[in-house]
Amino acid sequence: MSENHTIAEPISTSVISISATISHSYLFFMDHFKHFVKLAAGPIIIWVLADLMCEILFREYNLRLDSTIPRTIASASFALVWYRQFLLGSEHATYSQLFDHVLSPGILNISNLIKSFLRIILIHCN
């Protein structure tokens, strides 16, 4: 028996190739590695400082705090800025632009802030 190694043409042009998507993602990551490290430095520092502060407060004052919330916010910020890098380019992928957007009128208000805190409290009380 001989094996046929020909690749069939996709039936539809809307078919997404998994291997092409992974290849494209990897190439983008490698082409923008310096920018990735630059964008990841802030969240990494926040992760370390949040854990360090929780440990210091526990050892010195016997206060047990959870560092999940600051780490989650830092990680989400990084993810948003990295996706902006991929979708819009380097000139639109900065934390200052992200925070300007969040603080713009209509996005951040007291009602949304209270709702967010309530969600966080409800999620962490389970």
C-alpha positions in Angstrom: 0.0 0.0 0.0 1.3 3.4 -0.9 0.5 6.4 1.1 -0.8 9.5 -0.6 0.7 12.7 0.8 -1.2 15.2 -1.2 -3.1 17.8 0.6 -6.7 18.4 -0.5 -7.8 21.9 -1.2 -10.2 23.3 1.3 -13.9 23.0 0.4 -14.7 26.5 1.4 -12.5 29.6 1.5 -13.8 30.3 5.0 -12.0 27.3 6.5 -9.3 28.3 9.0 -6.1 26.3 9.0 -4.9 25.5 12.5 -1.3 25.0 11.5 -1.3 28.3 9.5 -2.8 30.2 12.5 -0.2 28.7 14.9 2.6 29.5 12.5 1.4 33.1 12.0 1.1 33.5 15.8 4.5 32.2 16.5 6.1 34.3 13.7 4.3 37.4 15.1 5.6 36.6 18.6 9.2 36.1 17.5 9.1 39.3 15.3 7.8 41.3 18.3 9.6 39.6 21.1 11.4 42.8 22.4 8.0 44.5 22.5 6.5 41.5 24.3 9.2 41.6 27.0 8.8 45.4 27.4 5.0 45.0 27.8 5.3 42.1 30.1 7.8 43.7 32.5 5.2 45.9 34.3 2.8 43.0 35.0 5.6 40.8 36.2 6.8 43.5 38.6 3.2 43.9 39.8 2.9 40.2 40.4 6.1 40.1 42.4 5.3 43.2 44.4 1.7 42.0 45.2 3.0 38.6 46.4 5.8 40.3 48.4 3.5 42.7 50.1 1.1 39.9 51.0 3.9 37.9 52.5 5.3 40.9 54.4 1.8 41.8 55.8 1.3 38.2 56.9 4.7 37.8 58.5 4.9 41.2 60.2 1.2 41.9 61.1 -0.4 38.4 60.7 -2.7 39.9 58.0 -3.6 37.3 55.3 -4.4 39.1 52.1 -4.9 37.6 48.6 -2.8 38.9 45.8 -5.1 37.6 43.1 -6.9 40.8 42.3 -3.9 43.0 41.5 -2.3 40.1 39.6 -5.5 39.6 37.6 -5.8 43.3 36.8 -2.1 43.4 35.7 -2.6 40.2 33.6 -5.8 41.5 31.9 -4.1 44.8 31.1 -1.2 43.0 29.5 -3.5 40.8 27.5 -5.4 43.8 26.2 -2.3 45.7 25.3 -0.7 42.7 23.6 -3.9 42.1 21.5 -3.9 45.8 20.5 -0.3 45.2 19.4 -1.4 42.3 17.2 -4.5 44.0 15.8 -3.4 47.6 15.5 0.3 47.8 15.7 2.9 49.1 18.1 1.8 52.7 18.0 -1.6 51.7 19.6 -0.2 49.2 22.1 0.7 51.2 25.1 -0.6 51.1 28.7 -1.1 54.9 28.6 -3.6 54.5 25.7 -5.3 51.7 27.5 -5.7 53.8 30.7 -6.8 56.8 28.7 -9.5 54.7 27.2 -10.6 53.3 30.5 -10.7 56.8 32.1 -12.5 58.4 29.2 -16.0 59.7 29.9 -18.7 57.1 29.9 -16.4 54.1 30.4 -15.5 54.5 34.1 -18.1 55.8 36.5 -19.0 55.2 40.1 -21.8 52.7 39.2 -19.6 50.6 37.1 -16.8 50.7 39.7 -19.2 49.6 42.5 -20.6 46.8 40.3 -17.0 45.6 39.6 -16.1 45.5 43.3 -19.3 43.6 44.1 -18.5 41.0 41.4 -15.0 40.6 42.8 -16.3 40.2 46.3 -18.9 37.7 45.2 -16.4 35.6 43.2 -13.8 35.5 46.0 -16.3 34.7 48.7 -17.2 31.3 47.2 
